[in-house]
Amino acid sequence: MPEEYRRVRKGMRNMKKSFPMGHKERKIHLSSVSGVATTKPELIDWFDRYVPSLEIFTTKSFQVKPNSGNREPVICETESGNLGNSVGLRNPGLEKSLPPLVTLREKGFSKWLNVSLSADNPEDFITLIKAFDPVADSVELNFSCPHAKKGFGASIGSDKAIATEYVRKIHEATKDRSSLLFIKLTPNVDNIGEIAKAVVECGADGISAINTVGPIVHMDRVSNTPILQNALGGKGGMSGRWVHQRAIECIREIRQSVGDEVPIMGMGGVWSAEDAAALVEAGADTVGIGSVLSHIRQPQWPLFFSLLKEEGEKKLNGESIEGKSSALVSEKRQMEYSRFRVEEKKFHSPDTVLITLDGDLKDFKAGEFVFLWIPGVGEKPFSVALPSPLTFIIKKRGIFTSYIIDSLNAGDEISLRGPYGALVDVIDAKKALVISGGTGEAVAYPLAQELSRKGIEMKFLSGTSEEGGRGILEKELSEYGEYRCVSDDGKPGRVLDLLPSYVEKIGKEGSYYLIGPEIFMKIASRKLEEMGIDSSRIILSMERNTMCGVGLCGECSCGGRLSCQWGTFMSLSFLKEEGAL
């Protein structure tokens, strides 16, 4: 990190006066919360550009070493607005987490950055604070995660003696830090005010509250099995609507214990302007927004934050409000499972199968995807290859897909939730070329249906690692246009050698849709541009892995856009502009 930059940050040590004190001002100062939405620097940048009402940006919890966390499902919703989670503090570790935040600052990000940190000993916390201090306005120590491994999270914050000993050692070792020291406390105690006062007396500058309530076992109503998958028997924290009252109680108790001058970052079940005002009335200085975002489309987040702040402040000052922010919040349960039975399992190759279920998703659109879940095994996102009969193409890649290949049989049950994403924005063109690699044909068929509805003439080029040029959906795709499948024959992506002849047929005014591994699409994009195709006419299917599908985890972000919200198809021009490919 440049020394000049470090000196600038060191000159900002006395930050307490600058921290917003909403409970005194009777104002709503909005923040994000750890592990939700602002989980990556590119998402922090997106919020900075498009959501001016957000004042405090909180990262996910970082640790010294990488942590793979728990296997999916890690987030669930048993009733509308009542969520459970057991991510397990998944994060890439200090070495990979810090450089992107440095870059973010160097590019001009100047808003308040609250860096969440997690460890199971004071020494690691000290290491983390010293590392992140130059980029952070505040560091938030996770003393509260209820489903973390032993020694982490709530196992620290639930015991006043342990919590104060940690803070005392950490404060003593980091006295020259530029950032404020916030302690995030667990609501799963009967003396949160006492603990808050004790850690402040030992050197903490402020308190964050609350983290999730629980943990409890979150049961699926259809299969009657635990949804979350972890070493705790499916237990996970509670967030969303059902914890709001507990958040109010805890914040009120903390404020009464620490007095008026200690800043409190409040959060917990804020779903409306009334909820936001209630936290400030209880003593919160900032209001964290988290789980509610799962019920609002990302394109509407800027408006929601703006209206929530405006209406919340009116509520604080006794004015009537229209509830415009609440009107943007869907009441529909977003993570509801449906059960299906496997009707047929057909092998295309030893490691690729087609499974057909006893139902359909006739309204499924190109650009959408669903999650398949097998209780006790796992959950992963997939595109629907054929909506009726409901068919998926599954290639062996990991534990979940291996189970489907090796152990799932006709007659067995499997659960589905979704769809998520959004309909592809089809380019206005007379002709289109759809290029797919690997199991990309699963995405090509819904796209073909949409292109057909728009009256667009199409051709299909499909690449496969299988011998003989056998396409998985050759019969179905051939009904929509000329189809050709090319085997790699030892040269991955050999199908792209045919691009020049097909570009000649489609023309520069045509549209080009790429589906497959990112490296495949990147190479294809470069070749198309070299042949004179404008980047705005090249559309890629960005199917990055995701854990939630509802806009919370941030894993499917492409240039700040979540594919679970905007749809998986994105133009090359957008991806290049955002540095996302």
C-alpha positions as CSV (number, residue, x, y, z in Angstrom):
1,M,0.0,0.0,0.0
2,P,1.5,3.4,-0.9
3,E,2.9,5.2,2.1
4,E,1.2,8.5,1.0
5,Y,-2.1,6.8,1.0
6,R,-1.4,5.3,4.5
7,R,-0.5,8.8,5.8
8,V,-3.8,10.2,4.5
9,R,-5.8,7.5,6.3
10,K,-3.8,7.9,9.5
11,G,-4.8,11.6,9.6
12,M,-8.4,10.5,10.1
13,R,-8.0,9.0,13.6
14,N,-10.5,11.1,15.5
15,M,-13.5,9.6,13.8
16,K,-16.0,9.4,16.7
17,K,-17.2,13.0,16.1
18,S,-17.8,12.2,12.5
19,F,-19.8,9.1,13.1
20,P,-23.5,9.8,12.5
21,M,-25.5,9.9,15.8
22,G,-29.0,9.2,14.5
23,H,-30.7,8.7,17.8
24,K,-29.7,12.3,18.8
25,E,-30.4,13.9,15.4
26,R,-33.6,11.9,14.9
27,K,-32.4,11.0,11.5
28,I,-32.2,7.7,9.6
29,H,-28.6,6.9,8.6
30,L,-28.7,3.7,6.6
31,S,-26.0,0.9,6.6
32,S,-25.6,-2.4,5.0
33,V,-25.0,-5.4,7.3
34,S,-22.2,-8.0,7.3
35,G,-22.8,-10.9,4.8
36,V,-25.6,-9.3,2.9
37,A,-25.4,-7.5,-0.5
38,T,-22.1,-5.5,0.0
39,T,-20.2,-8.8,0.2
40,K,-17.7,-7.9,-2.6
41,P,-15.9,-4.7,-3.6
42,E,-17.7,-4.6,-6.9
43,L,-21.0,-4.6,-5.0
44,I,-19.7,-1.9,-2.7
45,D,-18.9,0.1,-5.8
46,W,-22.4,-0.5,-7.2
47,F,-24.0,0.7,-4.1
48,D,-21.7,3.7,-4.0
49,R,-22.7,4.7,-7.5
50,Y,-26.4,3.9,-7.5
51,V,-27.6,4.0,-3.8
52,P,-26.7,7.4,-2.4
53,S,-28.9,6.9,0.6
54,L,-26.5,4.2,1.9
55,E,-24.0,5.8,4.2
56,I,-22.2,2.9,6.0
57,F,-20.9,0.1,3.9
58,T,-20.2,-3.2,5.8
59,T,-18.2,-6.0,4.4
60,K,-18.6,-9.7,5.1
61,S,-16.6,-11.1,8.0
62,F,-13.0,-11.7,7.0
63,Q,-10.6,-14.1,8.8
64,V,-6.8,-14.5,8.7
65,K,-7.1,-17.8,6.7
66,P,-9.6,-18.8,4.1
67,N,-12.7,-20.5,5.3
68,S,-14.9,-22.5,2.9
69,G,-17.9,-22.3,5.3
70,N,-20.8,-24.7,5.1
71,R,-22.1,-26.5,2.1
72,E,-25.4,-25.3,0.6
73,P,-28.2,-24.8,1.5
74,V,-26.8,-22.0,3.7
75,I,-29.9,-19.7,3.6
76,C,-33.5,-20.6,3.8
77,E,-37.0,-19.0,4.3
78,T,-39.6,-21.0,6.1
79,E,-42.2,-18.3,6.1
80,S,-42.4,-15.1,4.1
81,G,-39.8,-12.7,5.6
82,N,-38.5,-15.2,8.2
83,L,-35.1,-16.3,7.1
84,G,-32.5,-18.7,8.5
85,N,-28.8,-18.9,7.7
86,S,-25.7,-20.9,8.3
87,V,-23.1,-19.6,5.9
88,G,-20.3,-20.6,8.4
89,L,-18.3,-17.4,8.0
90,R,-17.3,-18.3,4.5
91,N,-14.6,-15.9,3.2
92,P,-11.4,-15.9,1.1
93,G,-9.0,-14.9,4.0
94,L,-6.9,-11.9,4.7
95,E,-4.5,-12.3,1.8
96,K,-7.2,-12.2,-0.9
97,S,-9.7,-9.9,0.9
98,L,-7.5,-6.9,1.6
99,P,-6.1,-6.0,-1.9
100,P,-9.5,-5.4,-3.6
101,L,-10.5,-3.0,-0.8
102,V,-7.2,-1.1,-1.2
103,T,-8.0,-0.9,-4.9
104,L,-11.5,0.3,-4.1
105,R,-10.1,3.1,-2.0
106,E,-7.4,4.1,-4.5
107,K,-10.2,4.4,-7.2
108,G,-11.9,7.0,-5.1
109,F,-14.3,5.3,-2.8
110,S,-14.7,7.7,0.1
111,K,-17.8,6.5,2.0
112,W,-17.7,5.0,5.5
113,L,-16.3,1.5,5.2
114,N,-17.1,-0.8,8.1
115,V,-14.9,-3.9,7.8
116,S,-16.3,-7.0,9.6
117,L,-13.6,-9.3,11.1
118,S,-13.8,-12.8,12.7
119,A,-11.3,-14.8,14.7
120,D,-11.2,-17.3,17.6
121,N,-8.3,-15.6,19.5
122,P,-7.2,-12.0,20.2
123,E,-4.0,-12.3,18.3
124,D,-5.8,-13.0,15.0
125,F,-8.1,-10.1,15.6
126,I,-5.1,-7.9,16.2
127,T,-3.5,-9.1,13.0
128,L,-6.7,-8.4,11.0
129,I,-7.2,-4.9,12.5
130,K,-3.7,-3.8,11.7
131,A,-4.0,-5.1,8.2
132,F,-7.4,-3.6,7.4
133,D,-7.0,-0.4,9.4
134,P,-5.6,1.7,6.5
135,V,-8.7,1.1,4.4
136,A,-11.4,1.0,7.2
137,D,-13.3,3.8,8.9
138,S,-14.4,1.2,11.5
139,V,-13.7,-2.4,12.2
140,E,-16.6,-4.6,13.5
141,L,-15.5,-7.6,15.5
142,N,-17.8,-10.5,15.1
143,F,-18.5,-11.7,18.7
144,S,-22.0,-12.9,17.8
145,C,-22.3,-15.4,14.9
146,P,-24.6,-18.1,16.5
147,H,-23.6,-21.0,14.1
148,A,-19.9,-20.5,13.8
149,K,-17.4,-23.1,14.9
150,K,-16.4,-23.4,18.5
151,G,-14.3,-20.4,19.6
152,F,-15.8,-18.0,17.1
153,G,-18.7,-15.6,17.1
154,A,-21.2,-16.0,19.9
155,S,-18.9,-18.2,22.0
156,I,-16.9,-14.9,22.6
157,G,-19.8,-12.4,22.9
158,S,-22.0,-14.6,25.2
159,D,-19.5,-14.4,28.1
160,K,-18.7,-11.0,29.5
161,A,-15.4,-12.1,31.0
162,I,-14.2,-13.5,27.6
163,A,-15.5,-10.5,25.6
164,T,-13.9,-7.9,27.9
165,E,-10.6,-9.8,27.9
166,Y,-10.5,-9.9,24.1
167,V,-11.3,-6.2,23.8
168,R,-8.8,-5.2,26.4
169,K,-6.0,-7.1,24.6
170,I,-7.1,-5.9,21.2
171,H,-7.4,-2.2,22.3
172,E,-4.1,-2.2,23.9
173,A,-2.3,-3.7,20.9
174,T,-4.1,-1.4,18.3
175,K,-4.1,2.0,20.0
176,D,-2.6,3.7,17.0
177,R,-5.4,2.5,14.6
178,S,-7.2,5.0,12.4
179,S,-10.5,3.1,12.5
180,L,-13.1,3.0,15.2
181,L,-13.5,-0.3,17.1
182,F,-17.1,-1.7,17.1
183,I,-18.1,-4.9,18.8
184,K,-21.0,-6.9,17.2
185,L,-22.9,-8.5,20.0
186,T,-25.3,-11.5,20.1
187,P,-28.9,-11.2,21.2
188,N,-28.8,-14.7,22.6
189,V,-28.0,-13.5,26.2
190,D,-30.0,-12.0,29.0
191,N,-27.4,-9.3,29.8
192,I,-26.5,-7.7,26.5
193,G,-26.5,-4.2,28.0
194,E,-24.0,-5.3,30.7
195,I,-21.7,-6.9,28.1
196,A,-21.9,-3.8,25.9
197,K,-21.0,-1.4,28.8
198,A,-18.1,-3.7,29.8
199,V,-16.5,-3.8,26.3
200,V,-16.8,-0.1,25.9
201,E,-15.1,0.4,29.2
202,C,-12.3,-1.8,27.9
203,G,-11.7,0.2,24.8
204,A,-14.5,-0.4,22.3
205,D,-15.6,2.8,20.5
206,G,-19.1,1.5,19.6
207,I,-21.5,-1.4,19.5
208,S,-23.2,-3.3,16.6
209,A,-26.4,-5.1,17.4
210,I,-28.0,-7.4,16.7
211,N,-26.6,-10.5,14.9
212,T,-29.0,-13.4,14.2
213,V,-31.1,-15.0,16.9
214,G,-30.9,-18.6,17.7
215,P,-29.7,-21.0,16.3
216,I,-32.7,-23.2,15.7
217,V,-33.4,-26.0,13.2
218,H,-35.2,-24.6,10.2
219,M,-37.6,-27.3,8.9
220,D,-39.0,-27.6,5.3
221,R,-42.7,-27.9,5.5
222,V,-43.0,-30.1,2.5
223,S,-40.3,-32.7,3.1
224,N,-40.3,-32.3,6.9
225,T,-36.5,-32.3,7.0
226,P,-34.0,-29.7,8.1
227,I,-33.0,-27.4,5.3
228,L,-29.6,-26.0,6.3
229,Q,-26.7,-28.4,6.1
230,N,-23.9,-28.2,8.7
231,A,-22.3,-29.9,11.7
232,L,-25.0,-28.5,14.0
233,G,-27.7,-30.8,12.7
234,G,-29.2,-28.1,10.5
235,K,-29.3,-25.4,13.1
236,G,-29.0,-21.8,11.8
237,G,-29.5,-18.2,12.9
238,M,-32.8,-16.4,12.5
239,S,-33.0,-13.2,10.6
240,G,-35.6,-11.1,9.0
241,R,-39.0,-10.1,10.3
242,W,-39.2,-12.5,13.2
243,V,-36.1,-10.9,15.0
244,H,-37.2,-7.2,14.8
245,Q,-38.7,-7.0,18.2
246,R,-35.7,-8.7,19.8
247,A,-33.5,-6.1,18.0
248,I,-35.5,-3.3,19.5
249,E,-35.2,-4.8,23.0
250,C,-31.5,-5.3,22.7
251,I,-30.7,-1.8,21.3
252,R,-32.8,-0.2,24.0
253,E,-30.9,-2.1,26.7
254,I,-27.6,-1.3,25.2
255,R,-28.4,2.4,24.9
256,Q,-29.5,2.6,28.6
257,S,-26.2,0.9,29.6
258,V,-23.7,2.8,27.5
259,G,-25.2,6.2,27.6
260,D,-25.8,8.8,24.9
261,E,-22.3,9.3,23.5
262,V,-21.4,5.7,22.4
263,P,-22.4,5.1,18.7
264,I,-24.6,2.1,18.1
265,M,-25.0,0.4,14.7
266,G,-28.5,-1.1,14.8
267,M,-29.9,-3.8,12.7
268,G,-32.4,-6.7,12.8
269,G,-35.6,-7.3,10.8
270,V,-36.0,-3.8,9.3
271,W,-38.7,-4.3,6.7
272,S,-40.3,-0.9,6.6
273,A,-39.9,2.8,7.5
274,E,-41.7,2.1,10.7
275,D,-39.2,-0.6,11.6
276,A,-36.3,1.8,10.8
277,A,-37.8,4.5,13.0
278,A,-38.3,2.0,15.8
279,L,-34.6,1.2,15.9
280,V,-33.6,4.8,16.2
281,E,-36.3,5.4,18.8
282,A,-34.7,2.5,20.8
283,G,-31.3,4.2,20.5
284,A,-29.7,3.1,17.3
285,D,-27.5,5.7,15.4
286,T,-27.5,3.8,12.1
287,V,-30.1,1.4,10.7
288,G,-28.8,-1.8,9.0
289,I,-30.7,-3.1,5.9
290,G,-30.3,-6.8,5.2
291,S,-32.8,-9.6,4.8
292,V,-35.5,-7.4,3.3
293,L,-33.4,-7.1,0.1
294,S,-34.4,-10.7,-0.7
295,H,-37.9,-9.4,-1.3
296,I,-36.9,-6.5,-3.5
297,R,-35.5,-6.7,-7.1
298,Q,-32.0,-5.2,-7.3
299,P,-33.0,-2.6,-9.9
300,Q,-35.4,-1.2,-7.2
301,W,-32.9,-1.1,-4.4
302,P,-31.9,2.6,-5.0
303,L,-35.5,3.7,-4.8
304,F,-36.2,1.5,-1.7
305,F,-33.3,2.9,0.3
306,S,-34.2,6.5,-0.7
307,L,-37.9,6.1,0.3
308,L,-37.0,4.2,3.5
309,K,-34.8,7.0,4.7
310,E,-37.3,9.7,3.7
311,E,-40.3,8.0,5.3
312,G,-38.4,6.8,8.3
313,E,-37.4,10.4,9.2
314,K,-41.0,11.6,8.7
315,K,-42.1,8.8,11.1
316,L,-39.5,9.9,13.7
317,N,-40.8,13.4,13.6
318,G,-44.4,12.5,13.9
319,E,-45.4,13.0,10.3
320,S,-47.7,10.6,8.4
321,I,-46.2,8.4,5.7
322,E,-47.7,6.7,2.6
323,G,-45.7,3.5,2.9
324,K,-44.2,3.8,-0.6
325,S,-41.0,1.9,0.5
326,S,-43.1,-1.0,1.8
327,A,-44.9,-1.2,-1.5
328,L,-41.7,-2.3,-3.2
329,V,-41.4,-5.3,-0.8
330,S,-42.9,-8.5,-2.1
331,E,-45.0,-10.4,0.3
332,K,-44.4,-13.7,-1.6
333,R,-42.1,-16.3,0.0
334,Q,-39.0,-16.2,-2.1
335,M,-37.4,-19.6,-1.1
336,E,-40.2,-22.1,-1.1
337,Y,-39.5,-25.6,-2.2
338,S,-41.7,-27.9,-4.3
339,R,-41.2,-31.7,-4.4
340,F,-40.9,-33.7,-7.6
341,R,-40.3,-37.3,-8.5
342,V,-37.7,-38.5,-11.0
343,E,-39.5,-40.0,-13.9
344,E,-36.4,-40.9,-16.0
345,K,-32.7,-40.8,-15.8
346,K,-30.9,-41.0,-19.1
347,F,-27.1,-41.1,-19.5
348,H,-25.7,-39.0,-22.4
349,S,-22.1,-40.0,-21.3
350,P,-20.6,-41.6,-18.2
351,D,-20.5,-38.2,-16.4
352,T,-23.5,-36.5,-17.9
353,V,-27.2,-37.4,-17.5
354,L,-30.6,-36.0,-18.3
355,I,-33.1,-36.3,-15.5
356,T,-36.8,-35.8,-16.2
357,L,-39.2,-34.9,-13.4
358,D,-42.9,-35.5,-13.0
359,G,-44.0,-31.9,-13.7
360,D,-43.3,-28.8,-15.7
361,L,-42.3,-25.2,-15.5
362,K,-44.0,-23.9,-18.5
363,D,-43.4,-20.2,-17.6
364,F,-39.7,-20.7,-17.3
365,K,-37.8,-18.0,-19.2
366,A,-34.4,-17.7,-20.9
367,G,-32.1,-16.0,-18.3
368,E,-33.7,-17.8,-15.3
369,F,-32.5,-20.7,-13.2
370,V,-33.7,-22.8,-10.3
371,F,-32.1,-24.6,-7.4
372,L,-32.3,-28.4,-7.0
373,W,-32.1,-29.7,-3.4
374,I,-31.8,-33.2,-2.0
375,P,-32.1,-33.1,1.9
376,G,-28.8,-34.2,3.5
377,V,-26.9,-34.1,0.2
378,G,-26.9,-30.5,-0.9
379,E,-28.3,-27.8,-3.2
380,K,-27.1,-26.3,-6.5
381,P,-28.4,-23.9,-9.2
382,F,-29.3,-25.3,-12.7
383,S,-30.9,-24.0,-15.8
384,V,-34.0,-25.8,-17.0
385,A,-33.1,-27.6,-20.2
386,L,-36.7,-28.4,-21.1
387,P,-39.6,-26.9,-19.2
388,S,-42.1,-29.6,-20.2
389,P,-41.5,-32.3,-19.3
390,L,-39.2,-30.7,-16.7
391,T,-35.7,-31.8,-17.7
392,F,-32.2,-31.0,-16.5
393,I,-28.8,-31.7,-17.9
394,I,-26.5,-32.7,-15.0
395,K,-22.7,-33.1,-15.4
396,K,-20.6,-34.6,-12.6
397,R,-18.6,-31.8,-10.9
398,G,-18.8,-32.2,-7.1
399,I,-20.5,-33.9,-4.3
400,F,-24.1,-32.9,-5.2
401,T,-23.9,-33.7,-8.9
402,S,-22.0,-36.9,-8.2
403,Y,-24.9,-38.0,-6.0
404,I,-27.3,-37.4,-8.9
405,I,-25.1,-39.3,-11.4
406,D,-24.3,-42.2,-9.1
407,S,-27.2,-42.6,-6.7
408,L,-30.4,-40.8,-7.8
409,N,-32.8,-43.1,-9.6
410,A,-36.2,-43.0,-11.2
411,G,-38.8,-42.9,-8.5
412,D,-36.6,-40.9,-6.1
413,E,-37.7,-37.5,-4.9
414,I,-35.9,-34.2,-5.4
415,S,-36.9,-30.6,-4.4
416,L,-36.9,-27.4,-6.4
417,R,-37.1,-23.7,-5.7
418,G,-37.3,-20.8,-8.1
419,P,-37.1,-19.7,-10.8
420,Y,-34.7,-16.8,-10.2
421,G,-33.2,-14.4,-12.6
422,A,-35.0,-12.5,-15.4
423,L,-36.0,-12.8,-19.0
424,V,-33.2,-12.1,-21.5
425,D,-33.3,-8.7,-23.2
426,V,-33.3,-10.0,-26.8
427,I,-31.3,-7.8,-29.3
428,D,-33.3,-6.5,-32.2
429,A,-31.9,-8.5,-35.1
430,K,-33.2,-10.6,-38.0
431,K,-30.7,-13.4,-37.4
432,A,-29.0,-14.9,-34.4
433,L,-26.2,-17.4,-33.7
434,V,-26.3,-19.4,-30.5
435,I,-22.9,-20.8,-29.5
436,S,-22.8,-23.3,-26.7
437,G,-20.1,-25.3,-25.0
438,G,-20.2,-28.2,-22.6
439,T,-23.7,-28.5,-21.1
440,G,-24.7,-25.0,-22.4
441,E,-27.4,-26.5,-24.5
442,A,-29.5,-26.5,-21.3
443,V,-29.6,-22.7,-21.6
444,A,-29.9,-22.7,-25.4
445,Y,-33.3,-24.3,-25.6
446,P,-35.2,-21.6,-23.5
447,L,-33.3,-19.0,-25.4
448,A,-34.4,-20.6,-28.7
449,Q,-38.0,-20.4,-27.6
450,E,-37.7,-16.7,-26.8
451,L,-35.9,-15.9,-30.1
452,S,-38.6,-17.8,-32.0
453,R,-41.3,-15.7,-30.3
454,K,-39.5,-12.6,-31.5
455,G,-39.4,-14.0,-35.1
456,I,-35.6,-14.2,-35.2
457,E,-34.0,-16.7,-37.6
458,M,-31.3,-18.7,-35.7
459,K,-28.5,-21.1,-36.1
460,F,-26.8,-23.2,-33.4
461,L,-23.2,-24.2,-33.0
462,S,-22.5,-26.6,-30.1
463,G,-19.2,-27.8,-28.8
464,T,-18.7,-31.1,-26.9
465,S,-15.9,-33.1,-25.4
466,E,-17.7,-36.3,-26.4
467,E,-16.7,-38.2,-29.5
468,G,-18.9,-38.3,-32.6
469,G,-20.4,-34.8,-32.3
470,R,-23.4,-35.9,-30.3
471,G,-25.4,-32.9,-29.1
472,I,-27.5,-33.4,-26.0
473,L,-30.5,-31.5,-27.3
474,E,-29.9,-31.9,-31.0
475,K,-33.4,-33.0,-31.8
476,E,-35.1,-30.2,-29.8
477,L,-32.8,-27.4,-31.0
478,S,-33.0,-28.5,-34.6
479,E,-36.7,-27.6,-34.6
480,Y,-35.7,-23.9,-34.3
481,G,-32.9,-23.7,-36.8
482,E,-29.8,-25.1,-38.4
483,Y,-27.9,-27.1,-35.8
484,R,-24.3,-28.4,-35.8
485,C,-22.3,-30.1,-33.0
486,V,-18.5,-30.3,-33.1
487,S,-16.4,-32.6,-31.0
488,D,-13.2,-31.2,-29.4
489,D,-11.2,-34.2,-30.6
490,G,-8.3,-33.2,-28.3
491,K,-8.6,-29.4,-28.9
492,P,-10.9,-27.7,-26.4
493,G,-13.3,-25.2,-28.0
494,R,-12.7,-26.6,-31.5
495,V,-16.2,-25.5,-32.4
496,L,-15.0,-21.9,-32.4
497,D,-12.9,-22.6,-35.5
498,L,-16.2,-22.5,-37.5
499,L,-17.0,-18.9,-36.4
500,P,-15.8,-17.2,-39.5
501,S,-18.2,-19.1,-41.8
502,Y,-21.1,-18.6,-39.5
503,V,-20.4,-14.9,-39.0
504,E,-20.6,-14.6,-42.8
505,K,-24.1,-16.1,-42.7
506,I,-25.4,-14.1,-39.7
507,G,-23.7,-10.7,-40.5
508,K,-22.6,-7.8,-38.4
509,E,-26.2,-6.7,-37.8
510,G,-27.0,-10.1,-36.3
511,S,-27.0,-11.1,-32.6
512,Y,-24.6,-13.5,-31.0
513,Y,-25.4,-15.5,-27.8
514,L,-22.6,-17.3,-26.0
515,I,-23.2,-20.1,-23.4
516,G,-20.6,-22.1,-21.6
517,P,-17.6,-21.9,-19.3
518,E,-16.4,-18.3,-18.9
519,I,-13.0,-19.0,-20.6
520,F,-14.9,-20.4,-23.6
521,M,-17.1,-17.4,-23.8
522,K,-14.2,-15.0,-23.4
523,I,-12.3,-16.6,-26.3
524,A,-15.4,-16.6,-28.4
525,S,-16.1,-12.9,-27.6
526,R,-12.6,-12.0,-28.6
527,K,-12.8,-13.8,-31.9
528,L,-16.2,-12.2,-32.7
529,E,-14.9,-8.7,-32.0
530,E,-11.9,-9.4,-34.2
531,M,-14.4,-10.2,-37.0
532,G,-16.0,-6.9,-36.6
533,I,-19.0,-7.7,-34.4
534,D,-19.9,-4.9,-32.0
535,S,-19.6,-5.8,-28.3
536,S,-23.2,-4.7,-27.7
537,R,-24.4,-7.4,-30.1
538,I,-22.6,-10.2,-28.2
539,I,-24.5,-11.6,-25.2
540,L,-23.0,-13.9,-22.6
541,S,-24.7,-16.3,-20.2
542,M,-23.0,-15.5,-16.9
543,E,-23.9,-18.4,-14.8
544,R,-21.7,-17.8,-11.8
545,N,-22.3,-19.9,-8.7
546,T,-24.7,-18.6,-6.2
547,M,-25.8,-19.7,-2.7
548,C,-29.1,-18.0,-2.3
549,G,-30.7,-16.8,-5.6
550,V,-32.5,-13.9,-3.8
551,G,-29.9,-11.2,-3.8
552,L,-28.3,-11.7,-0.4
553,C,-25.0,-13.6,-0.8
554,G,-23.6,-11.6,-3.7
555,E,-21.9,-14.6,-5.2
556,C,-23.5,-14.2,-8.7
557,S,-22.3,-10.6,-9.1
558,C,-21.1,-9.6,-12.5
559,G,-20.0,-6.0,-12.5
560,G,-22.3,-5.3,-9.6
561,R,-25.3,-6.8,-11.2
562,L,-26.6,-10.0,-9.6
563,S,-27.6,-12.5,-12.2
564,C,-30.3,-13.8,-9.8
565,Q,-31.9,-10.4,-10.1
566,W,-31.1,-9.1,-13.6
567,G,-31.0,-12.5,-15.4
568,T,-27.9,-14.5,-16.5
569,F,-27.6,-12.9,-19.9
570,M,-25.4,-9.8,-20.1
571,S,-23.9,-7.9,-23.0
572,L,-20.2,-8.0,-23.6
573,S,-20.2,-4.2,-23.8
574,F,-21.5,-4.1,-20.2
575,L,-19.1,-6.7,-18.9
576,K,-16.1,-5.0,-20.5
577,E,-17.2,-1.6,-19.1
578,E,-17.4,-3.0,-15.6
579,G,-14.3,-5.2,-15.8
580,A,-16.4,-8.3,-15.1
581,L,-14.9,-10.6,-17.8
